């Protein structure tokens, strides 16, 4: 059975109106990182009516992703995350144009991404170095609006999730590490960045089954080596909030910019 977009997005249209739905249909969005945060941002946008989306992630679905990532199921383990995400999004709206790029954003690959072609960029990258690079480059781009997720691991309380400009983010070790990196580089984002964050920081309560505890006294690291506990209700709220900020701006209720 096939369904029309009018049927699928009837509830979206009731709230956003014809102009809002048109803006969504014509917007071009890219999301870097399709994990516990980025996957829910992607799904929210497409479920609302976004039609042009690029998803970027170099990882494959792991068993340990199932507890919090939208495309991760026992049937998708081993698949490229972006392809599993693309298939899921097209099941929601077969008329959407979903571009899946199984790549990582680094100094070596940044030149392959024309950020100016996008209206919005959502950053859900885990790696400290790659995240910092995207923040610098995205804020230098003239066209796109940019939203960034800070650390969503080691958190349990959804009421502590907040939105703030990057320089005003408090109590988040990832944000602090990024500010130290920018200071060391002598380069800083050239525009204000709206971020989703939480000041909660809980300890890991158990040793992960898939790798040993990192040999460090720091409870968080920002690369793929360490494993920190994370839960779906937190990572999803981060992703939903990022999508909500984009939708709010797109429909003219600007709030944070």
Secondary structure, DSSP 8 states (H G I E B T S, - for coil): ----HHHHTHHHHHHHHHHHHHHHHH-EEEEE--STTHHHHHHHHHHHT--EEEEE---B--GGGTTT-TT--TTTTTSBHHHHHHHHHHHH-TTSEEEEE----STTTGGG--GGG-SEEEE----HHHHHHHHHHHHH-SS-EEEEE---SS---GGGEEEEEGGG--S-HHHHHHHHHHHHHT---SS--EEEEE-------S--SSS---SSS-S--SSSSS-----HHHHHHHHHHHHHHHHHHHTT-----
